[in-house]
């Protein structure tokens, strides 16, 4: 059971990394713009994935960083939608 949970949290972390890098690549190659809701959604979900893994490992620095990352993404999504 513990090993399965470790695999799930590790997978969430890797998914988070992939989503944040994907968002950055899509922005850099002008596929998405910085005011596109999908750019911020990818960052938000990616941040959540990294937080899941960081908290499971009791690694608080990436958790705090990504909590702020998520807050920025939520603020940006609200600005874009409203």
C-alpha atoms as an extended CHARMM CRD file, in Angstrom:
* protein
*
        82  EXT
         1         1  UNK       CA              0.0000000000        0.0000000000        0.0000000000  PROA      1               0.0000000000
         2         2  UNK       CA              2.7620000000        2.4530000000        0.9440000000  PROA      2               0.0000000000
         3         3  UNK       CA              4.6990000000        1.6660000000       -2.2200000000  PROA      3               0.0000000000
         4         4  UNK       CA              1.5860000000        2.2330000000       -4.3370000000  PROA      4               0.0000000000
         5         5  UNK       CA              0.9730000000        5.6150000000       -2.6840000000  PROA      5               0.0000000000
         6         6  UNK       CA              4.6020000000        6.5930000000       -3.3440000000  PROA      6               0.0000000000
         7         7  UNK       CA              4.1620000000        5.7300000000       -7.0220000000  PROA      7               0.0000000000
         8         8  UNK       CA              0.9630000000        7.7870000000       -7.2160000000  PROA      8               0.0000000000
         9         9  UNK       CA              2.4960000000       10.8620000000       -5.5890000000  PROA      9               0.0000000000
        10        10  UNK       CA              5.6460000000       10.5160000000       -7.6970000000  PROA      10              0.0000000000
        11        11  UNK       CA              3.5000000000       10.2700000000      -10.8330000000  PROA      11              0.0000000000
        12        12  UNK       CA              1.5580000000       13.3820000000       -9.7900000000  PROA      12              0.0000000000
        13        13  UNK       CA              4.8470000000       15.2350000000       -9.3900000000  PROA      13              0.0000000000
        14        14  UNK       CA              6.1330000000       14.1840000000      -12.7970000000  PROA      14              0.0000000000
        15        15  UNK       CA              2.8140000000       15.0940000000      -14.4080000000  PROA      15              0.0000000000
        16        16  UNK       CA              3.1050000000       18.5110000000      -12.7560000000  PROA      16              0.0000000000
        17        17  UNK       CA              6.5890000000       19.0090000000      -14.1550000000  PROA      17              0.0000000000
        18        18  UNK       CA              5.4570000000       18.0090000000      -17.6570000000  PROA      18              0.0000000000
        19        19  UNK       CA              2.4450000000       20.3400000000      -17.5620000000  PROA      19              0.0000000000
        20        20  UNK       CA              4.4420000000       23.3570000000      -16.3850000000  PROA      20              0.0000000000
        21        21  UNK       CA              7.1170000000       22.7390000000      -19.0120000000  PROA      21              0.0000000000
        22        22  UNK       CA              4.4270000000       22.2370000000      -21.6510000000  PROA      22              0.0000000000
        23        23  UNK       CA              2.8310000000       25.5680000000      -20.6970000000  PROA      23              0.0000000000
        24        24  UNK       CA              6.2000000000       27.3070000000      -20.9500000000  PROA      24              0.0000000000
        25        25  UNK       CA              6.9870000000       25.6910000000      -24.3090000000  PROA      25              0.0000000000
        26        26  UNK       CA              3.5720000000       26.5920000000      -25.7370000000  PROA      26              0.0000000000
        27        27  UNK       CA              4.0620000000       30.1820000000      -24.5990000000  PROA      27              0.0000000000
        28        28  UNK       CA              7.6280000000       30.3510000000      -25.9280000000  PROA      28              0.0000000000
        29        29  UNK       CA              6.6320000000       29.0090000000      -29.3380000000  PROA      29              0.0000000000
        30        30  UNK       CA              3.6250000000       31.3680000000      -29.5340000000  PROA      30              0.0000000000
        31        31  UNK       CA              1.1020000000       28.5400000000      -29.5370000000  PROA      31              0.0000000000
        32        32  UNK       CA             -0.5630000000       30.0890000000      -26.4800000000  PROA      32              0.0000000000
        33        33  UNK       CA             -0.3780000000       33.6520000000      -25.2610000000  PROA      33              0.0000000000
        34        34  UNK       CA              0.1320000000       34.7720000000      -21.6780000000  PROA      34              0.0000000000
        35        35  UNK       CA             -3.4950000000       35.8410000000      -21.5120000000  PROA      35              0.0000000000
        36        36  UNK       CA             -4.8500000000       32.4620000000      -22.6230000000  PROA      36              0.0000000000
        37        37  UNK       CA             -6.7420000000       30.5600000000      -19.9350000000  PROA      37              0.0000000000
        38        38  UNK       CA             -5.1430000000       27.2370000000      -20.9720000000  PROA      38              0.0000000000
        39        39  UNK       CA             -1.6540000000       28.5810000000      -20.2570000000  PROA      39              0.0000000000
        40        40  UNK       CA             -2.6330000000       29.3790000000      -16.6940000000  PROA      40              0.0000000000
        41        41  UNK       CA             -4.6730000000       26.1860000000      -16.2810000000  PROA      41              0.0000000000
        42        42  UNK       CA             -1.6380000000       24.0790000000      -17.2290000000  PROA      42              0.0000000000
        43        43  UNK       CA              0.4320000000       25.9730000000      -14.6620000000  PROA      43              0.0000000000
        44        44  UNK       CA             -2.2420000000       25.5470000000      -11.9910000000  PROA      44              0.0000000000
        45        45  UNK       CA             -2.6630000000       21.7860000000      -12.4770000000  PROA      45              0.0000000000
        46        46  UNK       CA              1.0910000000       21.3460000000      -12.8000000000  PROA      46              0.0000000000
        47        47  UNK       CA              1.6400000000       23.1770000000       -9.5290000000  PROA      47              0.0000000000
        48        48  UNK       CA             -0.8910000000       20.9470000000       -7.7790000000  PROA      48              0.0000000000
        49        49  UNK       CA              0.9170000000       17.8350000000       -9.0140000000  PROA      49              0.0000000000
        50        50  UNK       CA              4.2510000000       19.0670000000       -7.7110000000  PROA      50              0.0000000000
        51        51  UNK       CA              2.7100000000       20.0030000000       -4.3580000000  PROA      51              0.0000000000
        52        52  UNK       CA              1.2530000000       16.5000000000       -3.9750000000  PROA      52              0.0000000000
        53        53  UNK       CA              4.6740000000       14.9410000000       -4.4560000000  PROA      53              0.0000000000
        54        54  UNK       CA              6.5240000000       17.5430000000       -2.3860000000  PROA      54              0.0000000000
        55        55  UNK       CA              4.2240000000       17.1520000000        0.6200000000  PROA      55              0.0000000000
        56        56  UNK       CA              4.3830000000       13.3560000000        0.4070000000  PROA      56              0.0000000000
        57        57  UNK       CA              8.1770000000       13.6310000000        0.5860000000  PROA      57              0.0000000000
        58        58  UNK       CA              8.0080000000       16.3200000000        3.3130000000  PROA      58              0.0000000000
        59        59  UNK       CA              9.8970000000       18.6130000000        0.9550000000  PROA      59              0.0000000000
        60        60  UNK       CA              8.3830000000       21.9660000000        1.8140000000  PROA      60              0.0000000000
        61        61  UNK       CA             10.3370000000       24.3750000000       -0.4070000000  PROA      61              0.0000000000
        62        62  UNK       CA              8.8040000000       23.1450000000       -3.6790000000  PROA      62              0.0000000000
        63        63  UNK       CA              5.4090000000       22.9910000000       -1.9560000000  PROA      63              0.0000000000
        64        64  UNK       CA              5.6070000000       26.6630000000       -0.9570000000  PROA      64              0.0000000000
        65        65  UNK       CA              6.9350000000       27.6960000000       -4.3670000000  PROA      65              0.0000000000
        66        66  UNK       CA              4.1210000000       25.8960000000       -6.1450000000  PROA      66              0.0000000000
        67        67  UNK       CA              1.4760000000       27.1790000000       -3.7400000000  PROA      67              0.0000000000
        68        68  UNK       CA              2.4930000000       30.6880000000       -4.8280000000  PROA      68              0.0000000000
        69        69  UNK       CA              2.6310000000       29.4860000000       -8.4610000000  PROA      69              0.0000000000
        70        70  UNK       CA             -0.9630000000       28.2470000000       -8.1080000000  PROA      70              0.0000000000
        71        71  UNK       CA             -2.1110000000       31.5100000000       -6.5120000000  PROA      71              0.0000000000
        72        72  UNK       CA             -0.6670000000       33.4430000000       -9.4510000000  PROA      72              0.0000000000
        73        73  UNK       CA             -2.3580000000       31.0760000000      -11.9160000000  PROA      73              0.0000000000
        74        74  UNK       CA             -5.7270000000       31.4020000000      -10.1570000000  PROA      74              0.0000000000
        75        75  UNK       CA             -5.4320000000       35.2030000000      -10.1410000000  PROA      75              0.0000000000
        76        76  UNK       CA             -4.5140000000       35.1910000000      -13.8420000000  PROA      76              0.0000000000
        77        77  UNK       CA             -7.4090000000       32.8620000000      -14.7330000000  PROA      77              0.0000000000
        78        78  UNK       CA             -9.8390000000       35.1440000000      -12.9110000000  PROA      78              0.0000000000
        79        79  UNK       CA             -8.4260000000       38.1690000000      -14.7820000000  PROA      79              0.0000000000
        80        80  UNK       CA             -8.6880000000       36.4050000000      -18.1350000000  PROA      80              0.0000000000
        81        81  UNK       CA            -12.2120000000       35.0800000000      -17.5680000000  PROA      81              0.0000000000
        82        82  UNK       CA            -13.7180000000       38.2280000000      -16.0810000000  PROA      82              0.0000000000
